[in-house]
Amino acid sequence: MRQCGLPCENARRRTSGGGFVMLSAFSAGVRIAGVEAGSVRKAMRLALAAALVALLSSCATGRNPLAKWERSRNFNERQPMLIVLHYTTEESAEKSLHTLKTANSKGPVGVHYLLGRDGRIYQLVKDGKRAWHAGGGRWGTITDVNSASIGIEIDNSGHDPFPDVQIAQLIVLLRDLTTRLHIPPTQIIGHEDMAPARKIDPGPLFPWKRLYDAGFGVWPDESAGDPPPGFDPWLAMQAFGYPLEDRAAAVRAFHHRFRGSEGTELDERDLRILYALTRPPEPEPPSPAPGRAEPQPQQERIVE
């Protein structure tokens, strides 16, 4: 039998019987110690299949094959703590669905829910999965917003008012998500809040006050009054959650949300709003001790 042009590789393997088997690598039609090469290939395929099954099994169960499994009960599922609202800038919900389910020119984008203009709710990603909706940015101390949030795209061009039926259904969806996933109802933000330097959605036309009246998000208390001397509005914006790498962009996002207007500079009204949003809560009056009756006013004794 003609050998291949490459040097043959021989290895001596001791068998259980104490002898040796000579392994030689030849070209097509090679035999290894009297065993058909086809049988070797079959054995290799079976070994590879077994390895793939073990790998897939570990992926499905989340168990690392390198470690010994010792079950603990001290865990729970990862839970989102934030809801981020977007608008689509598409012409229709159908086009948005296509974009959100495929790779687009700017890279794949995913979201948990899409809300149509007619109020129809579409779910594209399971609540427990990490959808690719937020991108770079942060909110407060949350730097990986995708991992910590639920994303909702709202079918809107960015220049039109949001229909009443659409906002009504958004409130229904928010009530479901905050209740079922235990997300604090105050933790509802816009995409531009967490990424003000590159995003402007859901924009100045979005009705944040209506959401607040329904129990979601935050809104400044007009009775808070003027901020005290030495009040620092930038510290207040940072404490509220805004990233300040681009202060002008952060102020624009702040104006969109709380004033429904444009502008990149803070004024006196902004300071009052920021103070109302970040001032410490007033302490509640102490309640009477249990089992202790309130003192009653004494009646004046009249002597005749």
KOLZA-233552 format. One record per residue: chain; residue number from 1; x, y, z of N, C-alpha, C in turn. Coordinates in steps of 0.02 Angstrom, whole numbers, plus 50000, padded with zeros to 5 digits. Example, Ala and Ser with C-alpha at 12.3 -4.5 7.8 and 13.67 -1.06 7.14 Angstrom:
(A; 1; (50660; 49716; 50390); (50615; 49775; 50390); (50660; 49835; 50390))
(A; 2; (50642; 49888; 50354); (50684; 49947; 50357); (50645; 50002; 50394))
This chain:
(A; 1; (50043; 49940; 50000); (50000; 50000; 50000); (50044; 50061; 50000))
(A; 2; (50029; 50110; 49955); (50070; 50170; 49949); (50057; 50216; 50009))
(A; 3; (50110; 50241; 50039); (50103; 50287; 50095); (50091; 50357; 50070))
(A; 4; (50065; 50398; 50115); (50053; 50467; 50097); (50118; 50505; 50094))
(A; 5; (50116; 50565; 50064); (50176; 50605; 50057); (50203; 50631; 50123))
(A; 6; (50160; 50637; 50175); (50182; 50661; 50240); (50212; 50605; 50279))
(A; 7; (50259; 50618; 50325); (50288; 50565; 50366); (50234; 50531; 50406))
(A; 8; (50239; 50465; 50412); (50191; 50427; 50450); (50202; 50439; 50524))
(A; 9; (50147; 50441; 50562); (50151; 50451; 50634); (50135; 50386; 50668))
(A; 10; (50183; 50359; 50704); (50174; 50296; 50738); (50172; 50307; 50813))
(A; 11; (50128; 50271; 50845); (50123; 50275; 50918); (50113; 50205; 50944))
(A; 12; (50143; 50193; 51000); (50138; 50127; 51030); (50091; 50133; 51090))
(A; 13; (50036; 50097; 51088); (49988; 50098; 51142); (49985; 50029; 51174))
(A; 14; (49995; 50025; 51240); (49992; 49960; 51274); (49919; 49940; 51282))
(A; 15; (49904; 49878; 51265); (49837; 49853; 51272); (49829; 49817; 51337))
(A; 16; (49766; 49798; 51355); (49754; 49763; 51417); (49787; 49695; 51419))
(A; 17; (49801; 49667; 51362); (49833; 49601; 51360); (49908; 49605; 51366))
(A; 18; (49937; 49664; 51369); (50008; 49671; 51378); (50046; 49681; 51314))
(A; 19; (50012; 49673; 51255); (50047; 49682; 51192); (50047; 49755; 51171))
(A; 20; (50069; 49766; 51110); (50072; 49833; 51083); (50033; 49834; 51017))
(A; 21; (50002; 49892; 51004); (49967; 49903; 50941); (50002; 49959; 50904))
(A; 22; (50021; 49949; 50844); (50055; 50000; 50805); (50002; 50040; 50767))
(A; 23; (50002; 50107; 50779); (49954; 50152; 50746); (49991; 50189; 50691))
(A; 24; (49967; 50184; 50631); (49999; 50218; 50575); (49947; 50258; 50537))
(A; 25; (49964; 50321; 50519); (49919; 50365; 50483); (49935; 50362; 50409))
(A; 26; (49888; 50338; 50369); (49897; 50333; 50297); (49844; 50376; 50263))
(A; 27; (49846; 50376; 50197); (49796; 50411; 50157); (49733; 50369; 50155))
(A; 28; (49687; 50386; 50108); (49622; 50353; 50105); (49631; 50278; 50101))
(A; 29; (49587; 50241; 50134); (49590; 50169; 50134); (49634; 50140; 50188))
(A; 30; (49658; 50184; 50235); (49704; 50162; 50287); (49670; 50113; 50334))
(A; 31; (49710; 50066; 50361); (49687; 50020; 50412); (49729; 50031; 50474))
(A; 32; (49699; 50028; 50533); (49735; 50038; 50595); (49734; 49972; 50633))
(A; 33; (49793; 49940; 50635); (49802; 49877; 50671); (49748; 49827; 50652))
(A; 34; (49732; 49823; 50589); (49684; 49773; 50566); (49612; 49794; 50575))
(A; 35; (49600; 49853; 50601); (49531; 49876; 50612); (49514; 49925; 50556))
(A; 36; (49457; 49918; 50526); (49436; 49962; 50473); (49433; 50034; 50497))
(A; 37; (49457; 50081; 50454); (49455; 50152; 50473); (49384; 50176; 50482))
(A; 38; (49337; 50145; 50445); (49267; 50164; 50453); (49242; 50152; 50523))
(A; 39; (49264; 50098; 50555); (49244; 50084; 50623); (49272; 50136; 50671))
(A; 40; (49333; 50158; 50657); (49363; 50210; 50700); (49325; 50275; 50694))
(A; 41; (49308; 50292; 50630); (49270; 50354; 50620); (49203; 50350; 50654))
(A; 42; (49172; 50292; 50652); (49107; 50283; 50685); (49114; 50292; 50761))
(A; 43; (49168; 50263; 50789); (49179; 50271; 50861); (49192; 50344; 50879))
(A; 44; (49229; 50379; 50835); (49243; 50450; 50848); (49179; 50490; 50845))
(A; 45; (49134; 50474; 50797); (49071; 50510; 50792); (49028; 50498; 50854))
(A; 46; (49028; 50437; 50878); (48989; 50422; 50939); (49016; 50459; 50999))
(A; 47; (49083; 50462; 51004); (49114; 50499; 51060); (49098; 50573; 51056))
(A; 48; (49101; 50601; 50994); (49085; 50672; 50984); (49012; 50686; 51001))
(A; 49; (48968; 50641; 50980); (48897; 50650; 50995); (48885; 50648; 51070))
(A; 50; (48919; 50602; 51105); (48911; 50599; 51177); (48935; 50662; 51211))
(A; 51; (48991; 50690; 51185); (49017; 50752; 51214); (48969; 50810; 51202))
(A; 52; (48939; 50812; 51142); (48891; 50866; 51127); (48829; 50859; 51170))
(A; 53; (48806; 50797; 51181); (48748; 50787; 51224); (48763; 50812; 51295))
(A; 54; (48823; 50796; 51320); (48841; 50818; 51387); (48845; 50894; 51390))
(A; 55; (48872; 50925; 51337); (48877; 50998; 51336); (48809; 51031; 51334))
(A; 56; (48765; 51006; 51289); (48698; 51034; 51285); (48659; 51024; 51349))
(A; 57; (48669; 50966; 51381); (48635; 50953; 51444); (48656; 51003; 51497))
(A; 58; (48721; 51019; 51499); (48745; 51067; 51549); (48718; 51136; 51534))
(A; 59; (48712; 51154; 51469); (48684; 51219; 51451); (48611; 51223; 51471))
(A; 60; (48574; 51169; 51461); (48502; 51169; 51477); (48489; 51173; 51551))
(A; 61; (48531; 51140; 51590); (48520; 51138; 51662); (48556; 51193; 51700))
(A; 62; (48605; 51225; 51667); (48645; 51275; 51701); (48698; 51246; 51746))
(A; 63; (48710; 51181; 51742); (48759; 51149; 51784); (48826; 51143; 51747))
(A; 64; (48879; 51160; 51781); (48946; 51157; 51752); (48973; 51086; 51758))
(A; 65; (48991; 51053; 51702); (49016; 50985; 51707); (49084; 50980; 51742))
(A; 66; (49118; 51037; 51752); (49182; 51036; 51787); (49174; 51031; 51862))
(A; 67; (49113; 51045; 51887); (49102; 51048; 51959); (49054; 50993; 51982))
(A; 68; (49061; 50973; 52044); (49015; 50927; 52074); (48952; 50965; 52095))
(A; 69; (48894; 50941; 52075); (48831; 50974; 52090); (48810; 50962; 52162))
(A; 70; (48803; 51015; 52201); (48778; 51012; 52270); (48722; 51063; 52275))
(A; 71; (48660; 51040; 52275); (48602; 51085; 52271); (48594; 51127; 52334))
(A; 72; (48580; 51191; 52324); (48563; 51236; 52379); (48494; 51267; 52365))
(A; 73; (48457; 51280; 52417); (48391; 51311; 52411); (48395; 51387; 52416))
(A; 74; (48454; 51415; 52427); (48461; 51486; 52441); (48472; 51525; 52376))
(A; 75; (48420; 51533; 52336); (48425; 51570; 52274); (48355; 51590; 52251))
(A; 76; (48352; 51633; 52202); (48289; 51648; 52168); (48306; 51669; 52096))
(A; 77; (48255; 51677; 52055); (48266; 51697; 51986); (48288; 51770; 51983))
(A; 78; (48328; 51786; 51931); (48347; 51855; 51920); (48283; 51896; 51904))
(A; 79; (48277; 51956; 51934); (48216; 51995; 51925); (48233; 52065; 51901))
(A; 80; (48196; 52092; 51852); (48206; 52161; 51831); (48184; 52209; 51886))
(A; 81; (48215; 52268; 51887); (48198; 52318; 51938); (48180; 52385; 51907))
(A; 82; (48172; 52386; 51841); (48163; 52449; 51805); (48123; 52435; 51742))
(A; 83; (48084; 52484; 51720); (48049; 52480; 51655); (48069; 52541; 51614))
(A; 84; (48091; 52529; 51552); (48115; 52582; 51508); (48065; 52589; 51450))
(A; 85; (48042; 52651; 51439); (47995; 52666; 51386); (48031; 52696; 51326))
(A; 86; (48013; 52673; 51266); (48042; 52697; 51203); (47986; 52717; 51156))
(A; 87; (48002; 52754; 51103); (47957; 52757; 51046); (47994; 52730; 50985))
(A; 88; (47954; 52707; 50935); (47983; 52668; 50880); (48011; 52709; 50823))
(A; 89; (47982; 52767; 50809); (47996; 52809; 50750); (47980; 52773; 50685))
(A; 90; (47942; 52719; 50688); (47921; 52682; 50628); (47852; 52705; 50606))
(A; 91; (47832; 52686; 50545); (47768; 52706; 50518); (47710; 52665; 50544))
(A; 92; (47724; 52604; 50568); (47671; 52561; 50591); (47699; 52509; 50638))
(A; 93; (47654; 52477; 50676); (47675; 52423; 50721); (47703; 52364; 50681))
(A; 94; (47675; 52352; 50621); (47698; 52296; 50581); (47771; 52305; 50561))
(A; 95; (47790; 52366; 50541); (47860; 52379; 50524); (47905; 52373; 50585))
(A; 96; (47880; 52396; 50641); (47919; 52390; 50703); (47929; 52317; 50722))
(A; 97; (47877; 52276; 50714); (47884; 52205; 50729); (47938; 52173; 50685))
(A; 98; (47939; 52192; 50621); (47991; 52165; 50577); (48060; 52185; 50600))
(A; 99; (48069; 52249; 50618); (48134; 52274; 50641); (48156; 52238; 50705))
(A; 100; (48108; 52228; 50750); (48124; 52200; 50815); (48136; 52125; 50813))
(A; 101; (48116; 52093; 50759); (48125; 52020; 50754); (48181; 52000; 50707))
(A; 102; (48212; 52049; 50673); (48265; 52033; 50625); (48326; 52077; 50639))
(A; 103; (48378; 52064; 50600); (48438; 52106; 50603); (48427; 52167; 50558))
(A; 104; (48435; 52227; 50585); (48426; 52287; 50544); (48494; 52319; 50530))
(A; 105; (48492; 52374; 50493); (48555; 52404; 50469); (48599; 52429; 50525))
(A; 106; (48570; 52446; 50582); (48610; 52472; 50638); (48623; 52418; 50691))
(A; 107; (48609; 52356; 50674); (48620; 52302; 50721); (48555; 52278; 50751))
(A; 108; (48553; 52216; 50776); (48491; 52188; 50803); (48468; 52224; 50866))
(A; 109; (48403; 52236; 50869); (48371; 52270; 50926); (48313; 52226; 50949))
(A; 110; (48309; 52215; 51013); (48254; 52175; 51041); (48220; 52213; 51097))
(A; 111; (48159; 52193; 51111); (48121; 52225; 51165); (48071; 52174; 51191))
(A; 112; (48051; 52183; 51253); (48003; 52136; 51281); (47933; 52146; 51253))
(A; 113; (47911; 52209; 51247); (47842; 52224; 51225); (47842; 52280; 51174))
(A; 114; (47793; 52276; 51129); (47778; 52329; 51082); (47705; 52347; 51091))
(A; 115; (47691; 52412; 51095); (47623; 52437; 51106); (47601; 52475; 51044))
(A; 116; (47550; 52448; 51009); (47526; 52480; 50948); (47485; 52542; 50961))
(A; 117; (47475; 52582; 50909); (47435; 52643; 50915); (47363; 52627; 50935))
(A; 118; (47339; 52568; 50916); (47271; 52548; 50932); (47265; 52517; 51001))
(A; 119; (47321; 52514; 51038); (47320; 52485; 51105); (47336; 52411; 51108))
(A; 120; (47348; 52380; 51050); (47365; 52309; 51050); (47435; 52299; 51079))
(A; 121; (47441; 52248; 51121); (47505; 52234; 51154); (47536; 52172; 51123))
(A; 122; (47598; 52177; 51102); (47636; 52121; 51075); (47694; 52105; 51122))
(A; 123; (47705; 52041; 51135); (47764; 52021; 51174); (47813; 51985; 51128))
(A; 124; (47876; 52007; 51129); (47927; 51979; 51085); (47980; 51940; 51122))
(A; 125; (47993; 51957; 51185); (48044; 51924; 51225); (48013; 51907; 51293))
(A; 126; (48028; 51849; 51320); (48002; 51830; 51386); (48028; 51879; 51439))
(A; 127; (47988; 51889; 51491); (48005; 51938; 51543); (48072; 51921; 51576))
(A; 128; (48087; 51857; 51583); (48148; 51838; 51617); (48210; 51841; 51575))
(A; 129; (48203; 51855; 51510); (48260; 51858; 51465); (48286; 51930; 51458))
(A; 130; (48348; 51936; 51436); (48381; 52001; 51429); (48372; 52025; 51357))
(A; 131; (48326; 52071; 51346); (48314; 52098; 51279); (48364; 52155; 51265))
(A; 132; (48381; 52164; 51202); (48431; 52214; 51182); (48396; 52279; 51163))
(A; 133; (48372; 52316; 51212); (48333; 52376; 51198); (48366; 52440; 51222))
(A; 134; (48405; 52438; 51276); (48429; 52499; 51307); (48494; 52523; 51278))
(A; 135; (48541; 52478; 51264); (48606; 52499; 51239); (48648; 52531; 51294))
(A; 136; (48697; 52570; 51273); (48742; 52602; 51321); (48707; 52657; 51360))
(A; 137; (48728; 52664; 51422); (48698; 52715; 51466); (48692; 52688; 51536))
(A; 138; (48663; 52727; 51580); (48652; 52705; 51649); (48597; 52746; 51680))
(A; 139; (48570; 52719; 51734); (48521; 52755; 51774); (48540; 52746; 51847))
(A; 140; (48560; 52800; 51879); (48585; 52795; 51947); (48646; 52750; 51949))
(A; 141; (48643; 52699; 51990); (48699; 52651; 51996); (48692; 52592; 51949))
(A; 142; (48638; 52589; 51908); (48628; 52533; 51862); (48665; 52549; 51797))
(A; 143; (48717; 52511; 51783); (48758; 52523; 51724); (48742; 52475; 51667))
(A; 144; (48714; 52417; 51682); (48693; 52370; 51630); (48616; 52369; 51631))
(A; 145; (48587; 52418; 51598); (48514; 52427; 51602); (48478; 52369; 51569))
(A; 146; (48504; 52340; 51516); (48471; 52283; 51485); (48460; 52226; 51533))
(A; 147; (48509; 52214; 51576); (48504; 52158; 51623); (48457; 52171; 51680))
(A; 148; (48440; 52234; 51692); (48400; 52253; 51751); (48331; 52280; 51733))
(A; 149; (48310; 52273; 51670); (48249; 52309; 51651); (48204; 52269; 51604))
(A; 150; (48143; 52293; 51598); (48095; 52273; 51547); (48090; 52331; 51498))
(A; 151; (48094; 52315; 51433); (48089; 52367; 51382); (48021; 52366; 51348))
(A; 152; (47992; 52426; 51340); (47927; 52433; 51306); (47935; 52484; 51249))
(A; 153; (47925; 52462; 51188); (47924; 52507; 51130); (47852; 52529; 51118))
(A; 154; (47843; 52595; 51108); (47777; 52623; 51095); (47776; 52647; 51023))
(A; 155; (47728; 52622; 50985); (47722; 52639; 50914); (47704; 52713; 50907))
(A; 156; (47755; 52753; 50889); (47746; 52825; 50882); (47803; 52852; 50840))
(A; 157; (47788; 52902; 50799); (47838; 52931; 50755); (47888; 52975; 50791))
(A; 158; (47871; 52996; 50851); (47912; 53044; 50887); (47889; 53115; 50879))
(A; 159; (47840; 53126; 50835); (47815; 53194; 50823); (47740; 53200; 50833))
(A; 160; (47707; 53144; 50848); (47634; 53144; 50854); (47614; 53132; 50927))
(A; 161; (47556; 53159; 50948); (47531; 53144; 51014); (47516; 53069; 51021))
(A; 162; (47519; 53045; 51082); (47505; 52975; 51096); (47431; 52965; 51106))
(A; 163; (47398; 52921; 51068); (47326; 52911; 51073); (47306; 52889; 51144))
(A; 164; (47246; 52910; 51164); (47221; 52892; 51231); (47218; 52817; 51242))
(A; 165; (47194; 52780; 51192); (47188; 52708; 51199); (47257; 52676; 51209))
(A; 166; (47307; 52704; 51178); (47375; 52677; 51184); (47402; 52687; 51255))
(A; 167; (47392; 52747; 51283); (47415; 52761; 51351); (47375; 52721; 51401))
(A; 168; (47310; 52713; 51389); (47268; 52673; 51434); (47293; 52601; 51437))
(A; 169; (47312; 52573; 51380); (47338; 52504; 51379); (47408; 52501; 51408))
(A; 170; (47446; 52554; 51400); (47512; 52556; 51432); (47505; 52552; 51508))
(A; 171; (47457; 52587; 51535); (47444; 52586; 51607); (47424; 52515; 51629))
(A; 172; (47383; 52482; 51588); (47364; 52413; 51604); (47426; 52368; 51605))
(A; 173; (47470; 52376; 51556); (47531; 52336; 51552); (47577; 52351; 51611))
(A; 174; (47585; 52414; 51628); (47628; 52433; 51684); (47601; 52404; 51750))
(A; 175; (47535; 52405; 51757); (47506; 52376; 51818); (47520; 52301; 51823))
(A; 176; (47515; 52268; 51766); (47530; 52196; 51765); (47603; 52182; 51782))
(A; 177; (47649; 52218; 51749); (47720; 52205; 51758); (47744; 52222; 51829))
(A; 178; (47724; 52279; 51854); (47747; 52299; 51921); (47718; 52253; 51974))
(A; 179; (47658; 52227; 51964); (47627; 52182; 52013); (47658; 52112; 52008))
(A; 180; (47662; 52087; 51948); (47685; 52018; 51939); (47759; 52010; 51949))
(A; 181; (47799; 52060; 51928); (47872; 52055; 51933); (47900; 52093; 51993))
(A; 182; (47856; 52123; 52033); (47876; 52159; 52093); (47925; 52216; 52078))
(A; 183; (47912; 52251; 52024); (47951; 52310; 52006); (47919; 52370; 52041))
(A; 184; (47957; 52412; 52077); (47927; 52471; 52109); (47893; 52515; 52057))
(A; 185; (47831; 52536; 52068); (47795; 52577; 52019); (47829; 52643; 52003))
(A; 186; (47873; 52667; 52048); (47909; 52729; 52035); (47965; 52720; 51984))
(A; 187; (47986; 52658; 51973); (48045; 52645; 51931); (48026; 52637; 51857))
(A; 188; (47995; 52689; 51830); (47978; 52692; 51759); (48016; 52751; 51730))
(A; 189; (48059; 52740; 51681); (48099; 52793; 51651); (48093; 52792; 51576))
(A; 190; (48116; 52846; 51543); (48120; 52848; 51471); (48189; 52829; 51448))
(A; 191; (48194; 52810; 51384); (48259; 52792; 51356); (48307; 52851; 51361))
(A; 192; (48282; 52911; 51350); (48326; 52969; 51353); (48349; 52986; 51424))
(A; 193; (48313; 52963; 51474); (48335; 52974; 51543); (48401; 52939; 51556))
(A; 194; (48409; 52879; 51532); (48469; 52839; 51545); (48524; 52849; 51493))
(A; 195; (48507; 52876; 51435); (48556; 52888; 51382); (48543; 52955; 51348))
(A; 196; (48546; 53010; 51386); (48526; 53075; 51359); (48570; 53101; 51303))
(A; 197; (48632; 53078; 51299); (48677; 53103; 51248); (48662; 53074; 51179))
(A; 198; (48624; 53019; 51175); (48612; 52988; 51110); (48538; 52972; 51096))
(A; 199; (48493; 52982; 51145); (48423; 52965; 51135); (48378; 53023; 51157))
(A; 200; (48319; 53027; 51125); (48271; 53079; 51144); (48201; 53051; 51155))
(A; 201; (48194; 52984; 51156); (48128; 52955; 51165); (48115; 52938; 51239))
(A; 202; (48053; 52941; 51261); (47991; 52950; 51221); (47973; 53022; 51205))
(A; 203; (48016; 53071; 51221); (48008; 53139; 51197); (47963; 53183; 51238))
(A; 204; (47958; 53247; 51219); (47920; 53296; 51258); (47844; 53289; 51255))
(A; 205; (47819; 53250; 51207); (47746; 53241; 51200); (47720; 53184; 51243))
(A; 206; (47764; 53146; 51273); (47740; 53089; 51312); (47708; 53113; 51377))
(A; 207; (47648; 53085; 51395); (47610; 53110; 51453); (47632; 53079; 51519))
(A; 208; (47690; 53100; 51545); (47715; 53073; 51608); (47668; 53087; 51667))
(A; 209; (47636; 53146; 51666); (47591; 53163; 51721); (47531; 53116; 51723))
(A; 210; (47506; 53096; 51666); (47450; 53048; 51664); (47471; 52981; 51694))
(A; 211; (47532; 52959; 51678); (47557; 52898; 51708); (47561; 52905; 51784))
(A; 212; (47586; 52962; 51807); (47592; 52972; 51880); (47523; 52971; 51913))
(A; 213; (47474; 53003; 51882); (47407; 53003; 51910); (47378; 52933; 51914))
(A; 214; (47402; 52888; 51871); (47379; 52818; 51873); (47421; 52775; 51921))
(A; 215; (47473; 52806; 51952); (47512; 52770; 52001); (47580; 52747; 51979))
(A; 216; (47607; 52775; 51923); (47670; 52752; 51896); (47718; 52810; 51883))
(A; 217; (47782; 52799; 51897); (47831; 52852; 51888); (47830; 52900; 51946))
(A; 218; (47861; 52957; 51937); (47863; 53009; 51989); (47845; 53076; 51958))
(A; 219; (47825; 53122; 52003); (47807; 53190; 51981); (47821; 53237; 52039))
(A; 220; (47845; 53297; 52024); (47862; 53343; 52079); (47801; 53369; 52117))
(A; 221; (47808; 53376; 52182); (47756; 53404; 52225); (47761; 53479; 52222))
(A; 222; (47710; 53511; 52195); (47712; 53584; 52186); (47713; 53622; 52252))
(A; 223; (47694; 53589; 52306); (47693; 53622; 52371); (47761; 53620; 52406))
(A; 224; (47812; 53591; 52374); (47877; 53585; 52405); (47910; 53652; 52418))
(A; 225; (47894; 53701; 52376); (47922; 53768; 52386); (47992; 53776; 52356))
(A; 226; (48025; 53830; 52375); (48091; 53845; 52348); (48145; 53803; 52382))
(A; 227; (48198; 53787; 52347); (48252; 53748; 52378); (48289; 53791; 52430))
(A; 228; (48320; 53760; 52478); (48356; 53796; 52530); (48421; 53826; 52502))
(A; 229; (48451; 53873; 52538); (48515; 53902; 52516); (48568; 53848; 52509))
(A; 230; (48609; 53854; 52457); (48661; 53805; 52445); (48638; 53743; 52408))
(A; 231; (48576; 53741; 52386); (48551; 53684; 52349); (48590; 53676; 52284))
(A; 232; (48615; 53616; 52271); (48655; 53602; 52211); (48612; 53563; 52162))
(A; 233; (48590; 53594; 52106); (48545; 53558; 52059); (48580; 53499; 52024))
(A; 234; (48646; 53504; 52014); (48681; 53449; 51980); (48685; 53387; 52025))
(A; 235; (48697; 53398; 52089); (48696; 53342; 52135); (48626; 53311; 52138))
(A; 236; (48575; 53355; 52134); (48506; 53330; 52135); (48490; 53289; 52072))
(A; 237; (48513; 53312; 52014); (48501; 53273; 51953); (48536; 53206; 51956))
(A; 238; (48597; 53206; 51982); (48634; 53144; 51988); (48601; 53097; 52039))
(A; 239; (48578; 53125; 52094); (48544; 53084; 52145); (48479; 53055; 52117))
(A; 240; (48446; 53092; 52074); (48383; 53068; 52045); (48396; 53010; 51998))
(A; 241; (48454; 53011; 51964); (48472; 52955; 51920); (48506; 52974; 51855))
(A; 242; (48503; 53038; 51836); (48529; 53059; 51771); (48606; 53052; 51768))
(A; 243; (48633; 53025; 51713); (48705; 53028; 51702); (48723; 53098; 51678))
(A; 244; (48779; 53124; 51702); (48797; 53193; 51689); (48859; 53202; 51646))
(A; 245; (48878; 53150; 51609); (48936; 53158; 51564); (48923; 53213; 51513))
(A; 246; (48861; 53221; 51491); (48841; 53275; 51447); (48784; 53312; 51482))
(A; 247; (48801; 53366; 51517); (48752; 53401; 51558); (48696; 53432; 51517))
(A; 248; (48713; 53460; 51459); (48662; 53491; 51417); (48611; 53439; 51395))
(A; 249; (48634; 53380; 51375); (48589; 53327; 51354); (48546; 53303; 51412))
(A; 250; (48575; 53299; 51471); (48537; 53277; 51530); (48482; 53327; 51546))
(A; 251; (48497; 53392; 51540); (48445; 53443; 51552); (48390; 53439; 51500))
(A; 252; (48408; 53426; 51438); (48357; 53419; 51386); (48310; 53361; 51402))
(A; 253; (48338; 53304; 51422); (48296; 53247; 51441); (48252; 53264; 51501))
(A; 254; (48280; 53300; 51549); (48242; 53321; 51608); (48185; 53367; 51588))
(A; 255; (48197; 53414; 51543); (48144; 53459; 51518); (48090; 53420; 51481))
(A; 256; (48110; 53373; 51440); (48060; 53332; 51404); (48013; 53299; 51453))
(A; 257; (48041; 53272; 51506); (48000; 53232; 51552); (47957; 53275; 51599))
(A; 258; (47985; 53327; 51627); (47950; 53362; 51680); (47921; 53430; 51659))
(A; 259; (47938; 53453; 51598); (47910; 53516; 51575); (47881; 53512; 51505))
(A; 260; (47892; 53455; 51471); (47864; 53447; 51404); (47891; 53498; 51355))
(A; 261; (47954; 53517; 51364); (47983; 53569; 51322); (48056; 53554; 51308))
(A; 262; (48085; 53595; 51265); (48156; 53589; 51248); (48197; 53632; 51296))
(A; 263; (48261; 53639; 51282); (48304; 53681; 51324); (48359; 53640; 51356))
(A; 264; (48418; 53670; 51361); (48476; 53635; 51388); (48508; 53671; 51448))
(A; 265; (48473; 53720; 51476); (48499; 53756; 51533); (48447; 53756; 51589))
(A; 266; (48471; 53751; 51650); (48427; 53751; 51709); (48407; 53822; 51727))
(A; 267; (48343; 53829; 51748); (48320; 53893; 51773); (48290; 53884; 51843))
(A; 268; (48260; 53937; 51870); (48234; 53935; 51938); (48178; 53883; 51946))
(A; 269; (48137; 53876; 51896); (48084; 53825; 51900); (48114; 53755; 51903))
(A; 270; (48167; 53743; 51864); (48199; 53678; 51866); (48226; 53663; 51936))
(A; 271; (48253; 53713; 51969); (48279; 53702; 52036); (48224; 53682; 52084))
(A; 272; (48166; 53714; 52077); (48110; 53696; 52121); (48087; 53624; 52107))
(A; 273; (48085; 53606; 52042); (48066; 53537; 52025); (48116; 53487; 52053))
(A; 274; (48180; 53501; 52044); (48231; 53455; 52069); (48229; 53449; 52145))
(A; 275; (48215; 53504; 52178); (48210; 53502; 52252); (48150; 53459; 52272))
(A; 276; (48094; 53467; 52237); (48035; 53428; 52253); (48046; 53353; 52241))
(A; 277; (48086; 53337; 52190); (48098; 53267; 52173); (48147; 53232; 52221))
(A; 278; (48190; 53271; 52251); (48245; 53241; 52289); (48245; 53259; 52363))
(A; 279; (48200; 53300; 52386); (48201; 53319; 52457); (48183; 53259; 52501))
(A; 280; (48211; 53256; 52560); (48194; 53200; 52605); (48120; 53201; 52623))
(A; 281; (48090; 53143; 52630); (48018; 53142; 52649); (48009; 53169; 52719))
(A; 282; (47954; 53204; 52728); (47939; 53232; 52794); (47921; 53176; 52842))
(A; 283; (47947; 53178; 52903); (47931; 53125; 52952); (47857; 53125; 52969))
(A; 284; (47829; 53066; 52977); (47759; 53060; 52996); (47751; 53074; 53070))
(A; 285; (47696; 53104; 53091); (47685; 53117; 53163); (47683; 53052; 53202))
(A; 286; (47712; 53050; 53261); (47713; 52988; 53300); (47643; 52966; 53319))
(A; 287; (47632; 52900; 53315); (47567; 52873; 53334); (47566; 52859; 53409))
(A; 288; (47509; 52862; 53442); (47505; 52848; 53514); (47526; 52777; 53530))
(A; 289; (47555; 52768; 53588); (47576; 52702; 53610); (47516; 52655; 53615))
(A; 290; (47524; 52592; 53595); (47467; 52545; 53599); (47443; 52535; 53670))
(A; 291; (47376; 52536; 53678); (47346; 52525; 53744); (47346; 52587; 53789))
(A; 292; (47370; 52641; 53763); (47372; 52702; 53804); (47320; 52751; 53777))
(A; 293; (47274; 52769; 53819); (47219; 52813; 53798); (47244; 52885; 53791))
(A; 294; (47216; 52920; 53743); (47233; 52990; 53734); (47206; 53030; 53794))
(A; 295; (47245; 53079; 53819); (47220; 53120; 53875); (47160; 53161; 53853))
(A; 296; (47110; 53162; 53896); (47049; 53200; 53882); (47052; 53268; 53917))
(A; 297; (47027; 53319; 53883); (47026; 53385; 53915); (46981; 53385; 53977))
(A; 298; (47006; 53415; 54032); (46968; 53417; 54094); (46915; 53473; 54091))
(A; 299; (46856; 53454; 54116); (46803; 53504; 54118); (46810; 53545; 54182))
(A; 300; (46795; 53608; 54175); (46799; 53653; 54234); (46741; 53637; 54281))
(A; 301; (46759; 53629; 54345); (46707; 53613; 54396); (46675; 53678; 54419))
(A; 302; (46609; 53677; 54417); (46572; 53738; 54436); (46545; 53727; 54507))
(A; 303; (46563; 53771; 54552); (46539; 53768; 54621); (46483; 53818; 54630))
(A; 304; (46426; 53793; 54650); (46369; 53839; 54662); (46375; 53874; 54728))
